[in-house]
Amino acid sequence: SGEPAKPEAKKKAAAPFTYHVGEVAFDSGKIYFTDETPQHPYKTRLDNLHLDAKGLTNEADKKATVELAFQSEAKEDFTYSADLQLTPLMVDGKFDIKGFRLAPLFPFYENVVNLQVRNGLLNLSGNHSLAETNNKLSIKLSNINAAVQDLRLYLVGKNEPLWRVPSLVIKDTNVDVDKRTIAIGAFESRGGNGSIEREPDGTINYARLFKTTSAPEQPKSSDKQSPWQVTA
């Protein structure tokens, strides 16, 4: 008779791989960006790219600092800074955008609306937080302040603006993605004027703001989300 089989020795769990990067720095960079997803491709160039990340590590509860800044070819300024923790994932950041031109974004929404923003400069700043708990991401935006100058909205194909707003300001706004809430501290608009026209077929020009498409029927889902709640 053979000897009884010996139980296999339990394998020790391998220690998780950890890393620590003291600093990653990138300065005076340039990036050419092209998005061919829209019907008309969106192209731009990012200049004076600056990236500085210190203390990157996947050790638990250890945070790094990240700074990012660049300028677009239209002289739009973007700055971002954040405390970044990879394990578990947690980000607390601050962003600031100055002089962003709204007109070039038309390729991203031209298939949805007949409205075109041909003028408008946006200044936008605020804070954001992102945290992972039990494999679920929690996202919040806070202290959002936005100001748009010389906003001009046109119906596609029209030469006269549908709306012209010299100044549009949103202050102290908070967004909670999990709770689906938006709280606007203040909304101000001054000196705006618009037009209402009756089309030859008797409809009002506002009736054709949105393009209609026949979307395929989606299967019913038992997971119903609550609607967004907006207070101002």
N, C-alpha and C positions, 0 to 999 in steps of 0.2 A: 504494500500500500504506500502511496506517495505521501509526502509530508503536507500538512495543511497549508494552504496559501496564506502568506503573511499579509496583513492589511497594509495597504499603501500608506506611506507617510503623508500626512497632510502638508500640502504645499503652502509655504508662507506667502501671504499676499505681498505683491511687489509694492515697494514704496512709490507713491505718486511722483512723477517727474516734476520738479519745480525749477523755475528759472528766475533770474533777477537781472534786469538791464539797467545799468546806472543812468544812461542818458542816450536819447536818439535825437539828433539835431539835423535840420535841413533848412537851408537859407538861400534866398535869392533864386528860387526855383521858378519854373514856368511849365504850365500844363495846357495842352490843347484838348478841349472837351467837345465831343460830338455825340449827340443823341439822335439816332435815326429811327427811333420808335414812332414819333409823330409822323403825320402825312408829309409835313415839310420839316426836314431835319433842323435841329437846334444846334448851333455852333457858337462857341465862345473860347476865349483864351484867358487863363489865370496867370497873373504876373506877380512878382515879388512874394512868392510863396514861402512862408516861414512856418516851420513845425519844430516844436521842442517838447519832448516827452521825457520826464525824469522819474526814476524809481519804478519802472514797469516790472511787475512780478505777478505770478499766479499763486503766491502764498496767501493763505486765508487772512482776510481782514487787513491786508496791506494796501495802501493807496498810493497812486502815482499822480503826478500833475501833468497836464497837457495844455499846450498853447498852440493855436493855429491862427494864421492870418494870411490874407492874400488880397489882391486887387484885380478886378476884371479889366478887360480891354476897354470897357466903357468908364473906367475910373470909379467903379463901385468898390467900396471898402467893406471887408468882412473880417471880423475878429471873433475868436472863440477861446474860452479857457474853461478847464474842468478839473475836478478831482475824480480820478478813475480807479475803481476797485474791480478786479477781475474775478475774485473768488470770495463770496458770491458777487455776482455782477451788480455794481452800483455806480451811478454817474451823477454828479452834481455839477452842472455847467452853466455858463453865462455866454450869451451871444449878442452881437451888435452888428447891424447892417446899416450902412449909410449910402444914400444916393442910388438905391437900386432902381433900375429902369423896368417898368412893368410891361412896356410894349413888346419886347422880344419874346415874352412868354406865350404869345398867341398860338404857336403850333401845338401847345399842350392842351388847349381847350377849344380849338376851332371846330372839332367834330361834335362838340356838345352844345355850344351856344352860337347864336348869330351876333354876338356882341364882341366888339374888339376894343381893347384898351390901347389907344394910340399915343397917349401921353400920361405921365404920372411918375413921380419920384417917391420912393418909399424909404423911410427911416424906421427901423425895427430893432427893438432890444427886449431882453427878458432873460429869465432863468428857466432851467428845466431840470428835472430829476427823473432818473430811471433806476428801478431796483427790481431784482429777481428774487422772488420768494416762492418756494415750492414749485419751481419750473414755470412760474407765471410772472410776466413782466408788468410792473406798475409804472405808468408814465404820467407825469404832471408838468404843466407849464405855469409859471407864475411871474408876476410883475411885468406882464407884457405891455409894452407901449409902442404904438405904431402911429406914424404920421405920413399922410400922402399929400403931395402938393401938385397942383395943376393937373388934376385927374380929368381925362376926357374919354368918354365912352361913345362908341359909334356902332350903329347897326351896320353889318357888313354890306358894302355896296353904296352906303350913304356918305355924302360929303359934309353934311352938317352934324354936329355932335348930338347924340341923344341926351346925354347929361354932361355938364361941365361943372366941376367942383374945385374951386381954388384951394380949399383946405379941408381935410378930413382927418380927424384925430380919434384914436382909441387909447384910453388910459387904464392902467392898473387892472389888467385882465388876467384871470386865472382859469386854467383848463385842467380838469381831472378826467383823464381818458377812461379809467375804470368805472367811475361813477357817472360818466357821460354828462358832465356839467360844465357850463361855461358861464363865468361871472364877469361881466364887463363893468369896470368901475365908472367910466364915463365915456360917452360917445358924443363928439362935437363935429358939426359941419357948418361952414359959413360961406355965404355968397354963391351957393349952388343954383343952377338953373337948368331946366330940361324942356323937352318938347314932346307933344303928343300929336300924332298924325293919323288921319283916317286913310287907309290904303284904298286903291281903286275898287277892290272887291268888298269894301265896307268894313273890313277888320281894322283894329287899332294896331299901330306899329309894335306895341309891347307884346302883342299876342304871338309874335314870331321870334321872341328872344331865344327860346330853347328849340333845338333841333329834335325832331321825333324820329325814333328808330324802332323797328320791331325786334325786341329782344327775345331770345328763346325762353320758353317757360322753364323756370327753375323748380327743382323738386322741393316740396314742402319740408321745412325743418321744424323740429320740436323745440329747438333752442332759440327762443325769441328774446331779442335784446330790447331793453327799455329805450324809449326815444331820448334824444338829447334834450337837456333842460338848459335854457338860456335865460339869464337874468341880467338886467342892465339898469 
